[in-house]
Amino acid sequence: MNEDLALVRRCLDGDEAGVREFIERFQGLVFSVCWRMLGHREDAEDVAQEVFARAFRHLDNWDGQRPLKPWVLTIATNRCRTALEKRAKLPVASEIVEQAAERREHSQQRHDEIDWAEELQLALSELRDDYRQVFVLFHQQELSYEEIGEILQCPQGTVKTWLFRARAQLAARLRERGLIEEAQT
């Protein structure tokens, strides 16, 4: 926590090395969350830049009694939500054409070898936004239910429910695509 406070003070004092250190510390994390939530590299890059711009603009509002990482992730998830809302307002026809092209491409690529990362990303992209956010924050960023609830501003019970549903939907989607078998009980 003291590291966070010292880094923020350096950034607020205009220390360029501090700003670089801040970006280096969080750029991989922020980009990863954005890419998983948005599903498109270019969108993730754009939103990650917005995240840092917003973080630096509001750095003086950060509560020094709390860890810096969840604060930055809150900004990232909120920026992703905004990007997803804007995307939802785009014409639906273009999305349908794009998804159909992606499905054709994936079915042609699948002979003997499966690219699990691509398949998982495709399945993740089909989840509801809140389910995808919880899944990414829990499994990829290894945050606790409490931290995720704080970031998404919802109760821990809701986080657990969304995570359970996300896992179930991902498993069903991967079964549909023939990538995993039905569990035997």
Accessible surface in RSA format (square Angstrom, percent):
REM  Atomic radii and reference values for relative SASA: ProtOr
REM  Chains: A
REM  Algorithm: Lee & Richards
REM  Probe-radius: 1.40
REM  Slices: 20
REM RES _ NUM      All-atoms   Total-Side   Main-Chain    Non-polar    All polar
REM                ABS   REL    ABS   REL    ABS   REL    ABS   REL    ABS   REL
RES MET A   1   106.31  55.1  63.81  42.2  42.50 101.2  65.35  55.6  40.96  54.3
RES ASN A   2   125.71  86.7 119.13 115.1   6.59  15.9  34.14  82.2  91.57  88.5
RES GLU A   3   130.71  75.0 122.41  92.6   8.30  19.8  51.16  99.0  79.55  64.9
RES ASP A   4    18.54  13.0  18.54  18.5   0.00   0.0   0.43   1.0  18.10  18.1
RES LEU A   5    51.53  28.7  51.53  36.9   0.00   0.0  51.53  36.2   0.00   0.0
RES ALA A   6    51.57  47.4  46.14  71.2   5.43  12.4  50.21  70.7   1.36   3.6
RES LEU A   7     3.04   1.7   1.68   1.2   1.36   3.4   2.39   1.7   0.65   1.7
RES VAL A   8     5.53   3.6   5.53   5.0   0.00   0.0   5.53   4.8   0.00   0.0
RES ARG A   9   140.11  58.8 139.02  70.9   1.08   2.6  47.73  65.2  92.37  56.0
RES ARG A  10    81.21  34.1  79.61  40.6   1.60   3.8  41.68  57.0  39.53  24.0
RES CYS A  11    12.63   9.6   0.61   0.7  12.03  28.3   0.73   1.8  11.91  12.8
RES LEU A  12    92.30  51.4  59.59  42.6  32.71  82.2  62.55  43.9  29.75  80.1
RES ASP A  13   122.83  86.0  85.71  85.3  37.12  87.8  28.77  67.7  94.06  93.8
RES GLY A  14    53.96  66.5   0.00   N/A  53.96  66.5  33.38  91.6  20.58  46.1
RES ASP A  15    52.51  36.8  43.20  43.0   9.31  22.0  23.74  55.9  28.77  28.7
RES GLU A  16   128.47  73.8 123.64  93.5   4.83  11.5  44.46  86.0  84.01  68.6
RES ALA A  17    43.86  40.3  38.69  59.7   5.17  11.8  39.22  55.2   4.64  12.3
RES GLY A  18     0.00   0.0   0.00   N/A   0.00   0.0   0.00   0.0   0.00   0.0
RES VAL A  19    44.51  29.3  44.51  40.3   0.00   0.0  44.51  38.7   0.00   0.0
RES ARG A  20   131.58  55.2 130.70  66.6   0.89   2.1  59.53  81.4  72.05  43.7
RES GLU A  21    67.79  38.9  65.86  49.8   1.94   4.6  28.48  55.1  39.31  32.1
RES PHE A  22     0.00   0.0   0.00   0.0   0.00   0.0   0.00   0.0   0.00   0.0
RES ILE A  23    56.31  32.0  56.31  41.9   0.00   0.0  56.31  40.5   0.00   0.0
RES GLU A  24   116.68  67.0  98.44  74.5  18.24  43.4  33.65  65.1  83.03  67.8
RES ARG A  25    85.79  36.0  55.95  28.5  29.83  71.0  45.05  61.6  40.74  24.7
RES PHE A  26     6.51   3.3   6.51   4.0   0.00   0.0   6.51   3.9   0.00   0.0
RES GLN A  27    91.95  51.4  90.20  65.9   1.75   4.2  22.46  47.8  69.49  52.7
RES GLY A  28    47.57  58.7   0.00   N/A  47.57  58.7  41.60 114.2   5.97  13.4
RES LEU A  29    30.76  17.1  21.25  15.2   9.50  23.9  25.97  18.2   4.79  12.9
RES VAL A  30     0.00   0.0   0.00   0.0   0.00   0.0   0.00   0.0   0.00   0.0
RES PHE A  31    51.40  25.7  51.40  31.8   0.00   0.0  51.40  31.2   0.00   0.0
RES SER A  32    23.79  20.1  20.27  27.1   3.52   8.1  20.89  44.5   2.90   4.1
RES VAL A  33     0.00   0.0   0.00   0.0   0.00   0.0   0.00   0.0   0.00   0.0
RES CYS A  34     0.00   0.0   0.00   0.0   0.00   0.0   0.00   0.0   0.00   0.0
RES TRP A  35    70.58  28.3  70.58  34.2   0.00   0.0  64.12  34.2   6.46  10.5
RES ARG A  36    44.66  18.8  44.66  22.8   0.00   0.0   2.42   3.3  42.23  25.6
RES MET A  37     1.44   0.7   0.06   0.0   1.38   3.3   0.06   0.1   1.38   1.8
RES LEU A  38     4.20   2.3   0.00   0.0   4.19  10.5   0.80   0.6   3.39   9.1
RES GLY A  39    21.85  26.9   0.00   N/A  21.85  26.9   3.38   9.3  18.47  41.4
RES HIS A  40    61.30  33.5  58.37  40.6   2.93   7.5  23.05  23.8  38.25  44.5
RES ARG A  41   134.86  56.6 131.54  67.1   3.33   7.9  44.73  61.1  90.13  54.6
RES GLU A  42   117.47  67.4 116.80  88.4   0.68   1.6  58.28 112.7  59.19  48.3
RES ASP A  43    49.84  34.9  48.29  48.1   1.54   3.7   8.08  19.0  41.75  41.6
RES ALA A  44     0.00   0.0   0.00   0.0   0.00   0.0   0.00   0.0   0.00   0.0
RES GLU A  45    74.87  43.0  71.69  54.2   3.18   7.6  28.22  54.6  46.65  38.1
RES ASP A  46    83.92  58.8  81.26  80.9   2.66   6.3  20.21  47.6  63.71  63.5
RES VAL A  47     6.11   4.0   6.11   5.5   0.00   0.0   6.11   5.3   0.00   0.0
RES ALA A  48    10.77   9.9  10.73  16.6   0.04   0.1  10.77  15.2   0.00   0.0
RES GLN A  49   131.98  73.8 123.53  90.3   8.45  20.1  40.98  87.2  91.00  69.0
RES GLU A  50    74.77  42.9  69.49  52.6   5.28  12.6  36.63  70.8  38.14  31.1
RES VAL A  51     0.04   0.0   0.04   0.0   0.00   0.0   0.04   0.0   0.00   0.0
RES PHE A  52    22.55  11.3  22.55  14.0   0.00   0.0  22.55  13.7   0.00   0.0
RES ALA A  53    50.55  46.5  37.18  57.4  13.37  30.4  46.83  65.9   3.72   9.8
RES ARG A  54    81.68  34.3  81.68  41.6   0.00   0.0  11.56  15.8  70.11  42.5
RES ALA A  55     0.04   0.0   0.04   0.1   0.00   0.0   0.04   0.1   0.00   0.0
RES PHE A  56    57.10  28.6  40.39  25.0  16.71  43.5  40.79  24.7  16.31  46.7
RES ARG A  57   147.36  61.9 119.02  60.7  28.34  67.5  71.41  97.6  75.95  46.0
RES HIS A  58    68.38  37.4  68.32  47.5   0.06   0.2  53.01  54.6  15.38  17.9
RES LEU A  59     3.38   1.9   1.92   1.4   1.46   3.7   1.92   1.4   1.46   3.9
RES ASP A  60   102.82  72.0  73.99  73.6  28.82  68.2  27.83  65.5  74.98  74.8
RES ASN A  61   104.20  71.9  75.45  72.9  28.75  69.2  26.74  64.4  77.46  74.9
RES TRP A  62    19.59   7.9   4.47   2.2  15.12  35.5   4.62   2.5  14.97  24.3
RES ASP A  63    69.05  48.4  59.72  59.4   9.34  22.1  31.81  74.9  37.24  37.1
RES GLY A  64    19.53  24.1   0.00   N/A  19.53  24.1   8.06  22.1  11.47  25.7
RES GLN A  65   150.71  84.3 133.21  97.4  17.50  41.7  47.36 100.8 103.35  78.4
RES ARG A  66   105.77  44.4 105.25  53.7   0.52   1.2  32.94  45.0  72.83  44.1
RES PRO A  67    65.29  47.6  63.67  58.0   1.62   5.9  63.75  52.6   1.54   9.6
RES LEU A  68     0.04   0.0   0.04   0.0   0.00   0.0   0.04   0.0   0.00   0.0
RES LYS A  69    77.52  37.8  76.30  46.8   1.22   2.9  38.83  34.9  38.69  41.2
RES PRO A  70    10.79   7.9  10.52   9.6   0.27   1.0  10.79   8.9   0.00   0.0
RES TRP A  71    52.44  21.0  46.77  22.6   5.67  13.3  34.99  18.7  17.45  28.3
RES VAL A  72     0.02   0.0   0.02   0.0   0.00   0.0   0.02   0.0   0.00   0.0
RES LEU A  73     0.00   0.0   0.00   0.0   0.00   0.0   0.00   0.0   0.00   0.0
RES THR A  74    27.36  19.5  27.36  27.7   0.00   0.0  20.21  27.1   7.15  10.8
RES ILE A  75    16.94   9.6  15.24  11.4   1.70   4.1  16.91  12.2   0.04   0.1
RES ALA A  76     0.00   0.0   0.00   0.0   0.00   0.0   0.00   0.0   0.00   0.0
RES THR A  77     0.00   0.0   0.00   0.0   0.00   0.0   0.00   0.0   0.00   0.0
RES ASN A  78    53.94  37.2  52.22  50.5   1.72   4.1  18.21  43.8  35.73  34.5
RES ARG A  79    37.55  15.8  36.84  18.8   0.71   1.7   0.91   1.2  36.64  22.2
RES CYS A  80     0.00   0.0   0.00   0.0   0.00   0.0   0.00   0.0   0.00   0.0
RES ARG A  81    74.41  31.2  72.43  36.9   1.98   4.7  32.95  45.0  41.45  25.1
RES THR A  82    38.91  27.7  38.67  39.2   0.24   0.6  23.94  32.2  14.96  22.6
RES ALA A  83    22.52  20.7  15.16  23.4   7.35  16.7  18.79  26.5   3.73   9.9
RES LEU A  84    14.87   8.3  10.22   7.3   4.65  11.7  10.49   7.4   4.38  11.8
RES GLU A  85   108.80  62.5 103.76  78.5   5.04  12.0  40.51  78.4  68.30  55.8
RES LYS A  86   132.39  64.6 126.86  77.8   5.53  13.2  81.09  73.0  51.30  54.6
RES ARG A  87    56.81  23.9  54.10  27.6   2.70   6.4  33.70  46.1  23.11  14.0
RES ALA A  88    76.47  70.3  47.24  72.9  29.22  66.5  55.33  77.9  21.14  56.0
RES LYS A  89   174.57  85.2 140.06  85.9  34.51  82.2  92.99  83.7  81.58  86.9
RES LEU A  90    97.60  54.4  93.62  67.0   3.98  10.0  94.24  66.2   3.36   9.1
RES PRO A  91    93.84  68.4  81.64  74.4  12.20  44.3  93.71  77.4   0.12   0.8
RES VAL A  92    94.76  62.4  90.53  82.0   4.23  10.2  90.53  78.7   4.23  11.5
RES ALA A  93    68.51  63.0  61.81  95.4   6.70  15.2  65.32  92.0   3.19   8.5
RES SER A  94    64.31  54.3  52.88  70.6  11.43  26.3  50.28 107.1  14.03  19.7
RES GLU A  95    54.69  31.4  53.04  40.1   1.66   3.9  23.79  46.0  30.91  25.2
RES ILE A  96   104.36  59.4 102.97  76.7   1.39   3.4 103.50  74.5   0.86   2.3
RES VAL A  97   101.93  67.1  98.83  89.5   3.10   7.5 101.61  88.3   0.32   0.9
RES GLU A  98    78.40  45.0  72.83  55.1   5.56  13.2  32.80  63.4  45.60  37.2
RES GLN A  99    86.45  48.3  85.66  62.6   0.78   1.9  18.34  39.0  68.11  51.7
RES ALA A 100    38.22  35.1  33.83  52.2   4.38  10.0  37.13  52.3   1.08   2.9
RES ALA A 101    43.43  39.9  39.16  60.4   4.27   9.7  40.00  56.3   3.43   9.1
RES GLU A 102    56.52  32.5  55.40  41.9   1.12   2.7  24.67  47.7  31.85  26.0
RES ARG A 103   104.91  44.0 101.10  51.5   3.81   9.1  44.59  60.9  60.32  36.6
RES ARG A 104   139.94  58.8 137.73  70.2   2.20   5.2  62.33  85.2  77.61  47.0
RES GLU A 105    92.37  53.0  89.37  67.6   3.00   7.1  26.47  51.2  65.90  53.8
RES HIS A 106    22.76  12.4  21.34  14.8   1.42   3.6   3.93   4.0  18.83  21.9
RES SER A 107    68.84  58.2  53.83  71.8  15.02  34.6  40.16  85.5  28.68  40.2
RES GLN A 108   125.08  69.9 112.40  82.1  12.69  30.2  43.73  93.1  81.35  61.7
RES GLN A 109    96.03  53.7  71.15  52.0  24.88  59.2  43.13  91.8  52.90  40.1
RES ARG A 110    68.50  28.8  53.95  27.5  14.55  34.6  37.14  50.8  31.36  19.0
RES HIS A 111   152.96  83.6 122.60  85.2  30.36  77.7  91.14  93.9  61.83  71.9
RES ASP A 112   148.62 104.1 111.86 111.3  36.75  86.9  38.97  91.7 109.65 109.4
RES GLU A 113   150.53  86.4 138.11 104.5  12.42  29.6  51.78 100.2  98.75  80.6
RES ILE A 114    54.36  30.9  36.23  27.0  18.13  43.7  38.73  27.9  15.63  42.4
RES ASP A 115    74.29  52.0  61.54  61.2  12.75  30.1  33.02  77.7  41.26  41.2
RES TRP A 116   123.03  49.4 118.69  57.5   4.34  10.2  97.40  51.9  25.64  41.6
RES ALA A 117    59.65  54.8  49.43  76.3  10.23  23.3  56.52  79.6   3.13   8.3
RES GLU A 118    71.64  41.1  66.58  50.4   5.06  12.0  32.70  63.3  38.93  31.8
RES GLU A 119     7.48   4.3   7.47   5.7   0.01   0.0   0.72   1.4   6.76   5.5
RES LEU A 120    56.64  31.5  56.56  40.5   0.08   0.2  56.58  39.7   0.06   0.2
RES GLN A 121    16.30   9.1  16.29  11.9   0.02   0.0  16.21  34.5   0.09   0.1
RES LEU A 122    16.20   9.0  12.14   8.7   4.06  10.2  15.74  11.1   0.46   1.3
RES ALA A 123     1.55   1.4   0.00   0.0   1.55   3.5   0.00   0.0   1.55   4.1
RES LEU A 124     2.15   1.2   2.15   1.5   0.00   0.0   2.15   1.5   0.00   0.0
RES SER A 125    55.33  46.8  32.21  43.0  23.11  53.2  26.12  55.6  29.20  40.9
RES GLU A 126    71.84  41.2  36.41  27.5  35.42  84.3  36.52  70.6  35.32  28.8
RES LEU A 127    11.86   6.6   4.58   3.3   7.29  18.3   4.95   3.5   6.91  18.6
RES ARG A 128   126.65  53.2 114.90  58.6  11.74  28.0  65.67  89.8  60.97  37.0
RES ASP A 129    61.61  43.2  57.03  56.8   4.57  10.8  17.02  40.1  44.58  44.5
RES ASP A 130    29.95  21.0  28.05  27.9   1.90   4.5  14.15  33.3  15.81  15.8
RES TYR A 131     7.63   3.6   7.63   4.3   0.00   0.0   0.45   0.3   7.17   8.8
RES ARG A 132     9.82   4.1   9.82   5.0   0.00   0.0   2.01   2.7   7.81   4.7
RES GLN A 133     2.14   1.2   2.14   1.6   0.00   0.0   0.00   0.0   2.14   1.6
RES VAL A 134     0.00   0.0   0.00   0.0   0.00   0.0   0.00   0.0   0.00   0.0
RES PHE A 135    27.39  13.7  27.39  17.0   0.00   0.0  27.39  16.6   0.00   0.0
RES VAL A 136     1.63   1.1   0.91   0.8   0.73   1.7   1.63   1.4   0.00   0.0
RES LEU A 137     0.00   0.0   0.00   0.0   0.00   0.0   0.00   0.0   0.00   0.0
RES PHE A 138    51.61  25.8  47.49  29.4   4.12  10.7  47.49  28.8   4.12  11.8
RES HIS A 139    80.03  43.7  58.37  40.6  21.66  55.4  41.30  42.6  38.73  45.1
RES GLN A 140    69.72  39.0  43.80  32.0  25.92  61.7  33.08  70.4  36.64  27.8
RES GLN A 141    18.22  10.2  10.64   7.8   7.58  18.1   2.36   5.0  15.86  12.0
RES GLU A 142   147.01  84.4 118.57  89.7  28.43  67.7  37.07  71.7 109.93  89.8
RES LEU A 143     7.38   4.1   4.32   3.1   3.05   7.7   4.74   3.3   2.64   7.1
RES SER A 144    53.70  45.4  44.03  58.8   9.68  22.3  48.37 103.0   5.33   7.5
RES TYR A 145    67.21  31.4  65.45  37.2   1.77   4.6  39.91  30.0  27.31  33.7
RES GLU A 146   108.41  62.2 104.63  79.2   3.79   9.0  23.36  45.2  85.06  69.4
RES GLU A 147    58.76  33.7  58.52  44.3   0.23   0.6  19.76  38.2  38.99  31.8
RES ILE A 148     0.00   0.0   0.00   0.0   0.00   0.0   0.00   0.0   0.00   0.0
RES GLY A 149     5.21   6.4   0.00   N/A   5.21   6.4   3.24   8.9   1.97   4.4
RES GLU A 150    76.33  43.8  57.95  43.8  18.38  43.8  36.37  70.3  39.96  32.6
RES ILE A 151     1.48   0.8   0.32   0.2   1.15   2.8   0.47   0.3   1.00   2.7
RES LEU A 152     8.55   4.8   0.22   0.2   8.33  20.9   0.25   0.2   8.30  22.3
RES GLN A 153   146.22  81.8 110.98  81.1  35.24  83.9  40.51  86.2 105.71  80.2
RES CYS A 154    26.85  20.3  11.66  13.0  15.19  35.7  18.46  46.8   8.39   9.0
RES PRO A 155    94.25  68.7  81.76  74.5  12.50  45.4  93.60  77.3   0.65   4.0
RES GLN A 156    84.52  47.3  79.50  58.1   5.02  12.0  21.50  45.8  63.03  47.8
RES GLY A 157    43.74  53.9   0.00   N/A  43.74  53.9  36.02  98.8   7.72  17.3
RES THR A 158    40.29  28.7  34.44  34.9   5.85  13.9  18.21  24.5  22.08  33.4
RES VAL A 159     0.00   0.0   0.00   0.0   0.00   0.0   0.00   0.0   0.00   0.0
RES LYS A 160   103.55  50.5  97.84  60.0   5.72  13.6  44.36  39.9  59.20  63.1
RES THR A 161    54.29  38.6  48.99  49.7   5.30  12.6  26.93  36.2  27.36  41.4
RES TRP A 162    45.01  18.1  45.01  21.8   0.00   0.0  35.36  18.9   9.65  15.7
RES LEU A 163     1.22   0.7   1.22   0.9   0.00   0.0   1.22   0.9   0.00   0.0
RES PHE A 164   141.20  70.6 140.48  87.0   0.72   1.9 140.48  85.2   0.72   2.1
RES ARG A 165   109.18  45.8 107.76  54.9   1.42   3.4  21.53  29.4  87.65  53.1
RES ALA A 166     0.00   0.0   0.00   0.0   0.00   0.0   0.00   0.0   0.00   0.0
RES ARG A 167    95.08  39.9  89.54  45.6   5.54  13.2  43.90  60.0  51.17  31.0
RES ALA A 168    48.75  44.8  36.87  56.9  11.89  27.0  45.81  64.5   2.94   7.8
RES GLN A 169    82.96  46.4  76.80  56.1   6.16  14.7  33.95  72.3  49.01  37.2
RES LEU A 170     8.21   4.6   8.01   5.7   0.20   0.5   8.21   5.8   0.00   0.0
RES ALA A 171    28.43  26.1  25.85  39.9   2.58   5.9  27.89  39.3   0.54   1.4
RES ALA A 172    38.70  35.6  36.89  56.9   1.80   4.1  37.86  53.3   0.83   2.2
RES ARG A 173    42.90  18.0  41.91  21.4   0.99   2.4  19.74  27.0  23.16  14.0
RES LEU A 174    21.49  12.0  21.49  15.4   0.00   0.0  21.49  15.1   0.00   0.0
RES ARG A 175    78.07  32.8  63.94  32.6  14.13  33.6  15.27  20.9  62.80  38.1
RES GLU A 176   130.01  74.6  88.97  67.3  41.04  97.7  47.23  91.4  82.77  67.6
RES ARG A 177    38.45  16.1  20.98  10.7  17.47  41.6  13.23  18.1  25.23  15.3
RES GLY A 178    62.56  77.2   0.00   N/A  62.56  77.2  32.02  87.9  30.55  68.4
RES LEU A 179    16.72   9.3   0.42   0.3  16.30  41.0   1.51   1.1  15.21  40.9
RES ILE A 180    64.07  36.5  51.50  38.4  12.57  30.3  58.03  41.8   6.03  16.4
RES GLU A 181   159.98  91.8 139.24 105.3  20.74  49.4  57.34 110.9 102.64  83.8
RES GLU A 182   115.34  66.2 103.76  78.5  11.58  27.6  50.16  97.0  65.18  53.2
RES ALA A 183    79.90  73.5  58.55  90.4  21.35  48.6  67.40  94.9  12.50  33.1
RES GLN A 184   167.62  93.7 135.78  99.2  31.83  75.8  60.69 129.2 106.93  81.1
RES THR A 185   181.32 129.0 105.07 106.5  76.25 181.7 104.64 140.6  76.68 115.9
END  Absolute sums over single chains surface
CHAIN  1 A    11055.6       9397.4       1658.3       5776.5       5279.2
END  Absolute sums over all chains
TOTAL         11055.6       9397.4       1658.3       5776.5       5279.2
